[in-house]
Amino acid sequence: MSRLATATIHLGALRHNLARVCEQAVGARVMAVIKADAYGHGLERVARALSDADAFGVAAIADGLRLRAAGHRQRIVVLSGPDSPADLAEMRRLNLDAVIHHDSQLAWLAADADPRPLRVWLKVDSGMHRLGFPAARVAQVHAQLAAMSNVDDEIVLMTHFAASDEFENPLTHAQIEQFEQAVAGLPGPRALSNSAGVLGWPGARGDWVRVGGLLYGLSVVEGKTGADFGYRPAMTLRTRLIAVNELKKGERVGYAATWAAPEDMRIGVAAIGYGDGYPRSAGSGTPVRIRGVDSAIVGRVSMDLITLDLRDVPDAEVGDEVTLWSANLPAERIAAAAGSISYELTCGMTRRVLFVEDDA
Ligand SMILES: *Cc1c(COP(=O)(O)O)cnc(C)c1O
């Protein structure tokens, strides 16, 4: 069976977006965050397109291994650090930077006689309460790390924002202040901002920015798309119409028969569904594009198929391309309809989707 759902990754958009981050965060070094298979865009291809980044950020040591195998020489930061002494050895072997956020990791480091140097990012919990040492302990932890002969002398001081996508949210002000207090007087570069921090919190850029979403042209700022900030979506998701059917007024469509035709009309059936990663929560009214026209899903998304209202696309026929998201139909619109964020959509592509690249 042919695979119809196709994700096209625009390498030119990735390069444009990295340049745009450098422009917006001028003076800061850029860590390109490519965890979760580069937010679903493909680890190796994205790393190749973004090879000018000062560092890569990953969630798994296995990703670091793949990047080293592909020949990348820059810093690679494992954002949750080692989760066992064996991880620590592997990180030294692969020359990966470790985020250190917990006492268990400090204990493994203290017990580790391996002389190979490790670069460390000391993570401060400034108020998100997920990973990191409490502000009051940071100076002591820093001293412990600085005393270890197999830890690199330059320790990066980092924190992570919980709500930087809300440009008015006082939590971010409080987090910046908490962080500044925790690291006051300590040497080393500062790393605070994620994508939304770069957009909305120019005072928090520090020496490093850690950027994921913007590199893919995605935004998590409510009501805003990546394009609104000068970024280009790096993924276009398409499929084709495999059936066009005539319905009579009142006839119902799809599982649980949730949607009834309000008049005699044509319905299109397109070959994509939650089995490809298209969100099942995208209900009737979620936009798609056919022949350059906005159309909409009707009825439930099923595993392999979606059903579409063709009333505004009278010429639509079997074989027509259907666009699920693209530069003309931002993933943020689909995410809003599905009660999600654009990151989750691109991360969710399954192995059934065919990935292709273009240079644009
Ligand atoms: C994922 C992640 C980022 C990147 O966040 P974006 O919103 O995609 O820019 C930055 N820092 C850390 C610690 C992360 O886990």
PDBQT file of the ligand as one rigid body, heavy atoms in Angstrom, charges set to zero:
ROOT
HETATM    1  C1  LIG A 401      12.805  21.925  25.297  1.00  0.00    +0.000 C 
HETATM    2  C2  LIG A 401      13.653  22.870  26.045  1.00  0.00    +0.000 A 
HETATM    3  C3  LIG A 401      13.985  24.114  25.515  1.00  0.00    +0.000 A 
HETATM    4  C4  LIG A 401      13.439  24.621  24.206  1.00  0.00    +0.000 C 
HETATM    5  O1  LIG A 401      12.136  25.119  24.369  1.00  0.00    +0.000 OA
HETATM    6  P1  LIG A 401      11.400  25.850  23.133  1.00  0.00    +0.000 P 
HETATM    7  O2  LIG A 401      10.143  26.378  23.675  1.00  0.00    +0.000 OA
HETATM    8  O3  LIG A 401      11.145  24.792  22.116  1.00  0.00    +0.000 OA
HETATM    9  O4  LIG A 401      12.345  26.876  22.640  1.00  0.00    +0.000 OA
HETATM   10  C5  LIG A 401      14.849  24.917  26.234  1.00  0.00    +0.000 A 
HETATM   11  N1  LIG A 401      15.342  24.525  27.427  1.00  0.00    +0.000 NA
HETATM   12  C6  LIG A 401      15.037  23.335  27.965  1.00  0.00    +0.000 A 
HETATM   13  C7  LIG A 401      15.608  22.967  29.283  1.00  0.00    +0.000 C 
HETATM   14  C8  LIG A 401      14.173  22.479  27.322  1.00  0.00    +0.000 A 
HETATM   15  O5  LIG A 401      13.852  21.304  27.874  1.00  0.00    +0.000 OA
ENDROOT
TORSDOF 0
